[in-house]
């Protein structure tokens, strides 16, 4: 699996939350990192949802719809 | 005495429609370094009626979020 260079998704999420101008934006993490530690890391970064690949389209859309209501 | 029946489903749908007209469709930012997966997610969300932007790394994502309110969607 490739981890993108620069800042990872957890750090992006933390920075979104740290800026009052963007703190309210829902964040869904969709990741190939399946271990519990990564899930906890995602939730600690205040992601609204944390889905793992392979993702189910129905689950993904349900999450998005619920967060954008 | 006539019975007044409220169609709450219809009222809810009308309120949702007014809300969408007021704010426009919700926007989603897809943050994905794989072009194939990014394109798939973008097409999926556009099909569902969202307005989609894309970013290919974390810095680009933060730069795109800053000026406007977007829903961010991140894949690592």
Backbone of each chain as nested JSON, in Angstrom:
{
  "chains": [
    {"id": "A", "residues": [
      {"number": 1, "name": "UNK", "atoms": {"N": [0.829, -1.185, 0.0], "CA": [0.0, 0.0, 0.0], "C": [0.874, 1.25, 0.0]}},
      {"number": 2, "name": "UNK", "atoms": {"N": [0.403, 2.242, -0.725], "CA": [1.177, 3.481, -0.778], "C": [0.603, 4.478, 0.23]}},
      {"number": 3, "name": "UNK", "atoms": {"N": [1.471, 5.099, 0.955], "CA": [1.064, 6.2, 1.821], "C": [1.465, 7.482, 1.093]}},
      {"number": 4, "name": "UNK", "atoms": {"N": [0.514, 8.381, 0.881], "CA": [0.845, 9.578, 0.114], "C": [1.971, 10.373, 0.782]}},
      {"number": 5, "name": "UNK", "atoms": {"N": [2.833, 10.979, -0.009], "CA": [3.892, 11.801, 0.551], "C": [3.325, 13.061, 1.184]}},
      {"number": 6, "name": "UNK", "atoms": {"N": [4.163, 13.756, 1.954], "CA": [3.693, 14.971, 2.61], "C": [2.927, 14.637, 3.866]}},
      {"number": 7, "name": "UNK", "atoms": {"N": [1.776, 15.27, 4.049], "CA": [1.014, 15.007, 5.265], "C": [-0.041, 13.952, 4.977]}},
      {"number": 8, "name": "UNK", "atoms": {"N": [-0.245, 13.071, 5.944], "CA": [-1.211, 11.994, 5.723], "C": [-2.626, 12.457, 6.09]}},
      {"number": 9, "name": "UNK", "atoms": {"N": [-3.565, 11.53, 5.885], "CA": [-4.969, 11.86, 6.107], "C": [-5.27, 12.247, 7.543]}},
      {"number": 10, "name": "UNK", "atoms": {"N": [-4.593, 11.609, 8.481], "CA": [-4.824, 11.936, 9.891], "C": [-4.445, 13.391, 10.153]}},
      {"number": 11, "name": "UNK", "atoms": {"N": [-3.289, 13.79, 9.605], "CA": [-2.806, 15.15, 9.82], "C": [-3.719, 16.172, 9.115]}},
      {"number": 12, "name": "UNK", "atoms": {"N": [-4.193, 15.834, 7.919], "CA": [-5.131, 16.722, 7.22], "C": [-6.371, 16.929, 8.083]}},
      {"number": 13, "name": "UNK", "atoms": {"N": [-6.871, 15.829, 8.635], "CA": [-8.066, 15.895, 9.467], "C": [-7.829, 16.764, 10.703]}},
      {"number": 14, "name": "UNK", "atoms": {"N": [-6.668, 16.555, 11.351], "CA": [-6.343, 17.369, 12.539], "C": [-6.291, 18.85, 12.191]}},
      {"number": 15, "name": "UNK", "atoms": {"N": [-5.698, 19.179, 11.045], "CA": [-5.563, 20.596, 10.66], "C": [-6.921, 21.21, 10.298]}},
      {"number": 16, "name": "UNK", "atoms": {"N": [-7.791, 20.395, 9.678], "CA": [-9.147, 20.882, 9.382], "C": [-9.85, 21.236, 10.689]}},
      {"number": 17, "name": "UNK", "atoms": {"N": [-9.67, 20.375, 11.689], "CA": [-10.328, 20.596, 12.983], "C": [-9.707, 21.752, 13.763]}},
      {"number": 18, "name": "UNK", "atoms": {"N": [-8.408, 21.975, 13.558], "CA": [-7.71, 22.996, 14.338], "C": [-8.067, 24.405, 13.869]}},
      {"number": 19, "name": "UNK", "atoms": {"N": [-8.528, 24.551, 12.633], "CA": [-8.847, 25.867, 12.082], "C": [-10.341, 26.133, 12.302]}},
      {"number": 20, "name": "UNK", "atoms": {"N": [-10.68, 27.168, 13.083], "CA": [-12.103, 27.437, 13.356], "C": [-12.916, 27.632, 12.078]}},
      {"number": 21, "name": "UNK", "atoms": {"N": [-12.257, 28.087, 11.011], "CA": [-12.983, 28.317, 9.755], "C": [-13.412, 27.006, 9.099]}},
      {"number": 22, "name": "UNK", "atoms": {"N": [-12.737, 25.92, 9.453], "CA": [-13.059, 24.655, 8.793], "C": [-13.443, 23.548, 9.775]}},
      {"number": 23, "name": "UNK", "atoms": {"N": [-13.44, 23.87, 11.069], "CA": [-13.632, 22.825, 12.083], "C": [-14.983, 22.122, 11.971]}},
      {"number": 24, "name": "UNK", "atoms": {"N": [-15.973, 22.793, 11.377], "CA": [-17.327, 22.233, 11.319], "C": [-17.499, 21.272, 10.136]}},
      {"number": 25, "name": "UNK", "atoms": {"N": [-16.527, 21.206, 9.242], "CA": [-16.694, 20.417, 8.015], "C": [-16.632, 18.926, 8.333]}},
      {"number": 26, "name": "UNK", "atoms": {"N": [-17.641, 18.175, 7.896], "CA": [-17.588, 16.732, 8.136], "C": [-16.42, 16.095, 7.374]}},
      {"number": 27, "name": "UNK", "atoms": {"N": [-15.742, 15.183, 8.027], "CA": [-14.623, 14.472, 7.393], "C": [-14.875, 12.965, 7.471]}},
      {"number": 28, "name": "UNK", "atoms": {"N": [-14.848, 12.328, 6.324], "CA": [-14.941, 10.877, 6.271], "C": [-13.599, 10.35, 5.796]}},
      {"number": 29, "name": "UNK", "atoms": {"N": [-13.005, 9.455, 6.555], "CA": [-11.751, 8.843, 6.136], "C": [-12.049, 7.479, 5.525]}},
      {"number": 30, "name": "UNK", "atoms": {"N": [-11.518, 7.288, 4.333], "CA": [-11.684, 6.016, 3.631], "C": [-10.281, 5.485, 3.414]}},
      {"number": 31, "name": "UNK", "atoms": {"N": [-9.982, 4.363, 4.036], "CA": [-8.582, 3.997, 4.113], "C": [-8.339, 2.511, 3.95]}},
      {"number": 32, "name": "UNK", "atoms": {"N": [-7.145, 2.199, 3.524], "CA": [-6.73, 0.807, 3.444], "C": [-6.101, 0.326, 4.739]}},
      {"number": 33, "name": "UNK", "atoms": {"N": [-5.979, 1.225, 5.71], "CA": [-5.384, 0.848, 7.003], "C": [-6.461, 0.2, 7.862]}},
      {"number": 34, "name": "UNK", "atoms": {"N": [-6.371, -1.104, 7.994], "CA": [-7.468, -1.86, 8.592], "C": [-7.33, -2.078, 10.097]}},
      {"number": 35, "name": "UNK", "atoms": {"N": [-6.134, -1.797, 10.636], "CA": [-5.908, -2.16, 12.038], "C": [-6.645, -1.218, 12.988]}},
      {"number": 36, "name": "UNK", "atoms": {"N": [-6.909, -1.718, 14.182], "CA": [-7.655, -0.942, 15.178], "C": [-6.925, 0.34, 15.549]}},
      {"number": 37, "name": "UNK", "atoms": {"N": [-5.578, 0.27, 15.608], "CA": [-4.809, 1.457, 16.0], "C": [-5.055, 2.601, 15.019]}},
      {"number": 38, "name": "UNK", "atoms": {"N": [-5.139, 2.27, 13.731], "CA": [-5.393, 3.307, 12.725], "C": [-6.8, 3.874, 12.856]}},
      {"number": 39, "name": "UNK", "atoms": {"N": [-7.738, 2.983, 13.144], "CA": [-9.116, 3.453, 13.33], "C": [-9.189, 4.416, 14.515]}},
      {"number": 40, "name": "UNK", "atoms": {"N": [-8.53, 4.053, 15.592], "CA": [-8.509, 4.922, 16.775], "C": [-7.826, 6.249, 16.425]}},
      {"number": 41, "name": "UNK", "atoms": {"N": [-6.742, 6.161, 15.66], "CA": [-6.023, 7.372, 15.25], "C": [-6.942, 8.289, 14.43]}},
      {"number": 42, "name": "UNK", "atoms": {"N": [-7.721, 7.687, 13.548], "CA": [-8.662, 8.461, 12.733], "C": [-9.713, 9.137, 13.59]}},
      {"number": 43, "name": "UNK", "atoms": {"N": [-10.228, 8.408, 14.548], "CA": [-11.264, 8.983, 15.407], "C": [-10.662, 10.033, 16.336]}},
      {"number": 44, "name": "UNK", "atoms": {"N": [-9.4, 9.797, 16.766], "CA": [-8.73, 10.799, 17.611], "C": [-8.461, 12.084, 16.835]}},
      {"number": 45, "name": "UNK", "atoms": {"N": [-8.287, 11.946, 15.526], "CA": [-8.102, 13.142, 14.692], "C": [-9.448, 13.82, 14.436]}},
      {"number": 46, "name": "UNK", "atoms": {"N": [-10.503, 13.293, 15.071], "CA": [-11.861, 13.827, 14.982], "C": [-12.492, 13.66, 13.601]}},
      {"number": 47, "name": "UNK", "atoms": {"N": [-12.177, 12.551, 12.936], "CA": [-12.909, 12.222, 11.712], "C": [-14.341, 11.852, 12.108]}},
      {"number": 48, "name": "UNK", "atoms": {"N": [-15.313, 12.258, 11.29], "CA": [-16.701, 11.938, 11.605], "C": [-17.02, 10.475, 11.328]}},
      {"number": 49, "name": "UNK", "atoms": {"N": [-16.335, 9.925, 10.352], "CA": [-16.517, 8.506, 10.078], "C": [-15.202, 7.948, 9.533]}},
      {"number": 50, "name": "UNK", "atoms": {"N": [-15.036, 6.64, 9.702], "CA": [-13.801, 5.99, 9.303], "C": [-14.177, 4.68, 8.63]}},
      {"number": 51, "name": "UNK", "atoms": {"N": [-14.047, 4.644, 7.299], "CA": [-14.437, 3.457, 6.536], "C": [-13.191, 2.839, 5.926]}},
      {"number": 52, "name": "UNK", "atoms": {"N": [-13.205, 1.523, 5.818], "CA": [-12.029, 0.842, 5.288], "C": [-12.322, 0.23, 3.922]}},
      {"number": 53, "name": "UNK", "atoms": {"N": [-11.255, 0.141, 3.141], "CA": [-11.354, -0.484, 1.819], "C": [-11.215, -1.998, 1.967]}},
      {"number": 54, "name": "UNK", "atoms": {"N": [-11.857, -2.811, 1.134], "CA": [-12.746, -2.336, 0.067], "C": [-14.029, -1.759, 0.633]}},
      {"number": 55, "name": "UNK", "atoms": {"N": [-14.42, -0.61, 0.144], "CA": [-15.586, 0.036, 0.744], "C": [-16.866, -0.403, 0.045]}},
      {"number": 56, "name": "UNK", "atoms": {"N": [-17.951, -0.34, 0.782], "CA": [-19.266, -0.637, 0.224], "C": [-19.924, 0.676, -0.131]}},
      {"number": 57, "name": "UNK", "atoms": {"N": [-20.372, 0.786, -1.37], "CA": [-20.929, 2.047, -1.842], "C": [-22.138, 2.458, -1.001]}},
      {"number": 58, "name": "UNK", "atoms": {"N": [-22.963, 1.488, -0.639], "CA": [-24.166, 1.818, 0.136], "C": [-23.778, 2.38, 1.497]}},
      {"number": 59, "name": "UNK", "atoms": {"N": [-22.777, 1.765, 2.121], "CA": [-22.317, 2.241, 3.433], "C": [-21.717, 3.641, 3.317]}},
      {"number": 60, "name": "UNK", "atoms": {"N": [-20.919, 3.834, 2.267], "CA": [-20.292, 5.135, 2.046], "C": [-21.349, 6.217, 1.831]}},
      {"number": 61, "name": "UNK", "atoms": {"N": [-22.322, 5.953, 0.955], "CA": [-23.332, 6.966, 0.668], "C": [-24.204, 7.233, 1.889]}},
      {"number": 62, "name": "UNK", "atoms": {"N": [-24.477, 6.207, 2.676], "CA": [-25.27, 6.404, 3.889], "C": [-24.532, 7.329, 4.851]}},
      {"number": 63, "name": "UNK", "atoms": {"N": [-23.224, 7.135, 4.956], "CA": [-22.418, 7.971, 5.832], "C": [-22.436, 9.42, 5.351]}},
      {"number": 64, "name": "UNK", "atoms": {"N": [-22.224, 9.604, 4.053], "CA": [-22.182, 10.961, 3.481], "C": [-23.536, 11.656, 3.65]}},
      {"number": 65, "name": "UNK", "atoms": {"N": [-24.599, 10.934, 3.311], "CA": [-25.946, 11.536, 3.41], "C": [-26.245, 11.951, 4.841]}},
      {"number": 66, "name": "UNK", "atoms": {"N": [-25.891, 11.069, 5.761], "CA": [-26.18, 11.359, 7.158], "C": [-25.408, 12.595, 7.63]}},
      {"number": 67, "name": "UNK", "atoms": {"N": [-24.151, 12.714, 7.204], "CA": [-23.321, 13.839, 7.649], "C": [-23.723, 15.152, 6.985]}},
      {"number": 68, "name": "UNK", "atoms": {"N": [-24.335, 15.077, 5.802], "CA": [-24.664, 16.307, 5.07], "C": [-26.11, 16.733, 5.266]}},
      {"number": 69, "name": "UNK", "atoms": {"N": [-26.837, 16.042, 6.152], "CA": [-28.232, 16.43, 6.376], "C": [-28.323, 17.779, 7.065]}}
    ]},
    {"id": "B", "residues": [
      {"number": 1, "name": "UNK", "atoms": {"N": [-66.967, 17.625, 12.567], "CA": [-65.805, 18.522, 12.539], "C": [-64.751, 17.934, 11.606]}},
      {"number": 2, "name": "UNK", "atoms": {"N": [-64.325, 18.735, 10.628], "CA": [-63.367, 18.18, 9.652], "C": [-62.028, 17.85, 10.312]}},
      {"number": 3, "name": "UNK", "atoms": {"N": [-61.461, 16.786, 9.844], "CA": [-60.176, 16.358, 10.399], "C": [-59.045, 16.939, 9.553]}},
      {"number": 4, "name": "UNK", "atoms": {"N": [-58.107, 17.532, 10.186], "CA": [-56.952, 18.073, 9.455], "C": [-55.814, 17.063, 9.532]}},
      {"number": 5, "name": "UNK", "atoms": {"N": [-55.375, 16.653, 8.361], "CA": [-54.293, 15.664, 8.315], "C": [-53.042, 16.318, 7.728]}},
      {"number": 6, "name": "UNK", "atoms": {"N": [-51.991, 16.291, 8.454], "CA": [-50.728, 16.821, 7.953], "C": [-49.913, 15.711, 7.308]}},
      {"number": 7, "name": "UNK", "atoms": {"N": [-49.452, 15.975, 6.115], "CA": [-48.57, 15.022, 5.447], "C": [-47.135, 15.426, 5.784]}},
      {"number": 8, "name": "UNK", "atoms": {"N": [-46.659, 14.877, 6.902], "CA": [-45.343, 15.312, 7.393], "C": [-44.225, 14.963, 6.414]}},
      {"number": 9, "name": "UNK", "atoms": {"N": [-44.377, 13.842, 5.712], "CA": [-43.377, 13.462, 4.703], "C": [-43.263, 14.522, 3.618]}},
      {"number": 10, "name": "UNK", "atoms": {"N": [-44.428, 15.0, 3.156], "CA": [-44.432, 16.008, 2.093], "C": [-43.862, 17.335, 2.611]}},
      {"number": 11, "name": "UNK", "atoms": {"N": [-44.203, 17.668, 3.859], "CA": [-43.693, 18.921, 4.447], "C": [-42.17, 18.852, 4.578]}},
      {"number": 12, "name": "UNK", "atoms": {"N": [-41.688, 17.708, 5.055], "CA": [-40.243, 17.502, 5.202], "C": [-39.528, 17.617, 3.844]}},
      {"number": 13, "name": "UNK", "atoms": {"N": [-40.138, 16.988, 2.818], "CA": [-39.535, 17.015, 1.481], "C": [-39.48, 18.444, 0.948]}},
      {"number": 14, "name": "UNK", "atoms": {"N": [-40.558, 19.21, 1.208], "CA": [-40.609, 20.601, 0.739], "C": [-39.557, 21.447, 1.476]}},
      {"number": 15, "name": "UNK", "atoms": {"N": [-39.416, 21.227, 2.758], "CA": [-38.402, 21.969, 3.531], "C": [-36.997, 21.641, 3.032]}},
      {"number": 16, "name": "UNK", "atoms": {"N": [-36.775, 20.355, 2.738], "CA": [-35.472, 19.939, 2.21], "C": [-35.202, 20.62, 0.875]}},
      {"number": 17, "name": "UNK", "atoms": {"N": [-36.258, 20.705, 0.057], "CA": [-36.099, 21.327, -1.261], "C": [-35.762, 22.812, -1.111]}},
      {"number": 18, "name": "UNK", "atoms": {"N": [-36.468, 23.501, -0.198], "CA": [-36.204, 24.924, 0.026], "C": [-34.777, 25.136, 0.528]}},
      {"number": 19, "name": "UNK", "atoms": {"N": [-34.334, 24.222, 1.4], "CA": [-32.977, 24.313, 1.952], "C": [-31.95, 24.168, 0.836]}},
      {"number": 20, "name": "UNK", "atoms": {"N": [-32.192, 23.197, -0.058], "CA": [-31.252, 22.994, -1.172], "C": [-31.215, 24.214, -2.086]}},
      {"number": 21, "name": "UNK", "atoms": {"N": [-32.405, 24.816, -2.316], "CA": [-32.457, 25.995, -3.18], "C": [-31.72, 27.163, -2.545]}},
      {"number": 22, "name": "UNK", "atoms": {"N": [-31.762, 27.232, -1.217], "CA": [-31.126, 28.343, -0.51], "C": [-29.611, 28.191, -0.49]}},
      {"number": 23, "name": "UNK", "atoms": {"N": [-29.133, 26.984, -0.345], "CA": [-27.69, 26.797, -0.133], "C": [-26.996, 26.132, -1.316]}},
      {"number": 24, "name": "UNK", "atoms": {"N": [-27.768, 25.64, -2.279], "CA": [-27.164, 24.906, -3.392], "C": [-26.828, 23.504, -2.947]}},
      {"number": 25, "name": "UNK", "atoms": {"N": [-26.431, 22.655, -3.895], "CA": [-26.094, 21.289, -3.517], "C": [-24.863, 21.256, -2.615]}},
      {"number": 26, "name": "UNK", "atoms": {"N": [-24.809, 20.271, -1.753], "CA": [-23.658, 20.119, -0.868], "C": [-22.405, 19.836, -1.704]}},
      {"number": 27, "name": "UNK", "atoms": {"N": [-21.287, 20.321, -1.219], "CA": [-20.025, 20.128, -1.947], "C": [-19.14, 19.138, -1.201]}},
      {"number": 28, "name": "UNK", "atoms": {"N": [-18.461, 18.322, -1.974], "CA": [-17.572, 17.313, -1.394], "C": [-16.191, 17.472, -2.011]}},
      {"number": 29, "name": "UNK", "atoms": {"N": [-15.192, 17.419, -1.156], "CA": [-13.816, 17.403, -1.647], "C": [-13.278, 15.981, -1.516]}},
      {"number": 30, "name": "UNK", "atoms": {"N": [-12.941, 15.396, -2.635], "CA": [-12.35, 14.061, -2.64], "C": [-10.832, 14.225, -2.598]}},
      {"number": 31, "name": "UNK", "atoms": {"N": [-10.212, 13.698, -1.552], "CA": [-8.754, 13.766, -1.424], "C": [-8.209, 12.369, -1.646]}},
      {"number": 32, "name": "UNK", "atoms": {"N": [-7.575, 12.179, -2.774], "CA": [-7.181, 10.823, -3.155], "C": [-5.987, 10.905, -4.1]}},
      {"number": 33, "name": "UNK", "atoms": {"N": [-4.935, 10.161, -3.759], "CA": [-3.728, 10.235, -4.592], "C": [-3.782, 9.267, -5.771]}},
      {"number": 34, "name": "UNK", "atoms": {"N": [-4.713, 8.329, -5.735], "CA": [-4.855, 7.423, -6.879], "C": [-5.891, 7.994, -7.845]}},
      {"number": 35, "name": "UNK", "atoms": {"N": [-5.488, 8.334, -9.07], "CA": [-6.433, 8.935, -10.022], "C": [-7.629, 8.041, -10.3]}},
      {"number": 36, "name": "UNK", "atoms": {"N": [-7.405, 6.73, -10.329], "CA": [-8.503, 5.81, -10.645], "C": [-9.557, 5.848, -9.545]}},
      {"number": 37, "name": "UNK", "atoms": {"N": [-9.107, 5.714, -8.302], "CA": [-10.06, 5.741, -7.184], "C": [-10.706, 7.114, -7.058]}},
      {"number": 38, "name": "UNK", "atoms": {"N": [-9.901, 8.161, -7.252], "CA": [-10.432, 9.527, -7.166], "C": [-11.541, 9.756, -8.177]}},
      {"number": 39, "name": "UNK", "atoms": {"N": [-11.305, 9.294, -9.401], "CA": [-12.303, 9.456, -10.464], "C": [-13.58, 8.681, -10.138]}},
      {"number": 40, "name": "UNK", "atoms": {"N": [-13.401, 7.463, -9.607], "CA": [-14.551, 6.634, -9.237], "C": [-15.406, 7.338, -8.185]}},
      {"number": 41, "name": "UNK", "atoms": {"N": [-14.735, 7.852, -7.144], "CA": [-15.467, 8.514, -6.061], "C": [-16.143, 9.782, -6.57]}},
      {"number": 42, "name": "UNK", "atoms": {"N": [-15.431, 10.533, -7.408], "CA": [-15.995, 11.764, -7.959], "C": [-17.258, 11.457, -8.76]}},
      {"number": 43, "name": "UNK", "atoms": {"N": [-17.181, 10.456, -9.63], "CA": [-18.35, 10.112, -10.442], "C": [-19.512, 9.637, -9.576]}},
      {"number": 44, "name": "UNK", "atoms": {"N": [-19.186, 8.88, -8.554], "CA": [-20.208, 8.391, -7.637], "C": [-20.939, 9.555, -6.953]}},
      {"number": 45, "name": "UNK", "atoms": {"N": [-20.171, 10.498, -6.436], "CA": [-20.79, 11.622, -5.716], "C": [-21.536, 12.547, -6.672]}},
      {"number": 46, "name": "UNK", "atoms": {"N": [-21.004, 12.752, -7.866], "CA": [-21.698, 13.594, -8.844], "C": [-23.022, 12.95, -9.251]}},
      {"number": 47, "name": "UNK", "atoms": {"N": [-23.007, 11.636, -9.389], "CA": [-24.233, 10.918, -9.726], "C": [-25.292, 11.135, -8.643]}},
      {"number": 48, "name": "UNK", "atoms": {"N": [-24.822, 11.261, -7.399], "CA": [-25.744, 11.467, -6.273], "C": [-26.155, 12.93, -6.133]}},
      {"number": 49, "name": "UNK", "atoms": {"N": [-25.637, 13.795, -7.003], "CA": [-26.082, 15.19, -7.002], "C": [-25.188, 16.166, -6.254]}},
      {"number": 50, "name": "UNK", "atoms": {"N": [-24.034, 15.691, -5.785], "CA": [-23.13, 16.599, -5.078], "C": [-22.205, 17.305, -6.07]}},
      {"number": 51, "name": "UNK", "atoms": {"N": [-21.723, 18.451, -5.668], "CA": [-20.716, 19.153, -6.457], "C": [-19.355, 18.744, -5.901]}},
      {"number": 52, "name": "UNK", "atoms": {"N": [-18.509, 18.212, -6.767], "CA": [-17.291, 17.57, -6.288], "C": [-16.039, 18.323, -6.75]}},
      {"number": 53, "name": "UNK", "atoms": {"N": [-15.1, 18.509, -5.833], "CA": [-13.755, 18.979, -6.16], "C": [-12.792, 17.863, -5.807]}},
      {"number": 54, "name": "UNK", "atoms": {"N": [-11.6, 17.908, -6.411], "CA": [-10.616, 16.869, -6.117], "C": [-9.3, 17.476, -5.673]}},
      {"number": 55, "name": "UNK", "atoms": {"N": [-8.617, 16.763, -4.789], "CA": [-7.248, 17.121, -4.411], "C": [-6.439, 15.834, -4.383]}},
      {"number": 56, "name": "UNK", "atoms": {"N": [-5.167, 15.956, -4.706], "CA": [-4.359, 14.741, -4.859], "C": [-3.368, 14.517, -3.724]}},
      {"number": 57, "name": "UNK", "atoms": {"N": [-3.31, 15.478, -2.811], "CA": [-2.494, 15.272, -1.601], "C": [-3.021, 16.184, -0.494]}},
      {"number": 58, "name": "UNK", "atoms": {"N": [-2.454, 15.998, 0.687], "CA": [-2.954, 16.708, 1.859], "C": [-2.835, 18.218, 1.769]}},
      {"number": 59, "name": "UNK", "atoms": {"N": [-1.722, 18.698, 1.242], "CA": [-1.518, 20.153, 1.17], "C": [-2.515, 20.791, 0.209]}},
      {"number": 60, "name": "UNK", "atoms": {"N": [-2.719, 20.114, -0.929], "CA": [-3.677, 20.622, -1.9], "C": [-5.081, 20.641, -1.279]}},
      {"number": 61, "name": "UNK", "atoms": {"N": [-5.378, 19.604, -0.506], "CA": [-6.681, 19.528, 0.15], "C": [-6.892, 20.717, 1.081]}},
      {"number": 62, "name": "UNK", "atoms": {"N": [-5.899, 21.001, 1.917], "CA": [-6.032, 22.1, 2.877], "C": [-6.168, 23.433, 2.145]}},
      {"number": 63, "name": "UNK", "atoms": {"N": [-5.431, 23.589, 1.043], "CA": [-5.513, 24.831, 0.266], "C": [-6.901, 24.996, -0.34]}},
      {"number": 64, "name": "UNK", "atoms": {"N": [-7.511, 23.894, -0.749], "CA": [-8.835, 23.982, -1.372], "C": [-9.941, 24.178, -0.343]}},
      {"number": 65, "name": "UNK", "atoms": {"N": [-9.715, 23.692, 0.865], "CA": [-10.738, 23.831, 1.898], "C": [-10.8, 25.263, 2.411]}},
      {"number": 66, "name": "UNK", "atoms": {"N": [-9.643, 25.888, 2.505], "CA": [-9.544, 27.176, 3.201], "C": [-10.587, 28.211, 2.768]}},
      {"number": 67, "name": "UNK", "atoms": {"N": [-10.712, 28.503, 1.445], "CA": [-11.607, 29.619, 1.112], "C": [-13.088, 29.326, 1.291]}},
      {"number": 68, "name": "UNK", "atoms": {"N": [-13.495, 28.082, 1.188], "CA": [-14.927, 27.772, 1.222], "C": [-15.198, 26.616, 2.156]}},
      {"number": 69, "name": "UNK", "atoms": {"N": [-16.463, 26.45, 2.464], "CA": [-16.881, 25.307, 3.264], "C": [-17.113, 24.109, 2.347]}},
      {"number": 70, "name": "UNK", "atoms": {"N": [-16.412, 23.059, 2.596], "CA": [-16.545, 21.845, 1.797], "C": [-16.612, 20.648, 2.73]}},
      {"number": 71, "name": "UNK", "atoms": {"N": [-17.19, 19.611, 2.212], "CA": [-17.078, 18.353, 2.93], "C": [-15.794, 17.691, 2.483]}},
      {"number": 72, "name": "UNK", "atoms": {"N": [-14.973, 17.328, 3.425], "CA": [-13.704, 16.731, 3.055], "C": [-13.769, 15.224, 3.187]}},
      {"number": 73, "name": "UNK", "atoms": {"N": [-13.123, 14.594, 2.313], "CA": [-13.204, 13.158, 2.225], "C": [-11.811, 12.672, 1.921]}},
      {"number": 74, "name": "UNK", "atoms": {"N": [-11.232, 11.924, 2.84], "CA": [-9.799, 11.68, 2.723], "C": [-9.51, 10.199, 2.617]}},
      {"number": 75, "name": "UNK", "atoms": {"N": [-8.645, 9.843, 1.732], "CA": [-8.242, 8.462, 1.606], "C": [-6.738, 8.375, 1.804]}},
      {"number": 76, "name": "UNK", "atoms": {"N": [-6.299, 7.454, 2.664], "CA": [-4.85, 7.315, 2.861], "C": [-4.399, 6.013, 2.221]}}
    ]}
  ]
}
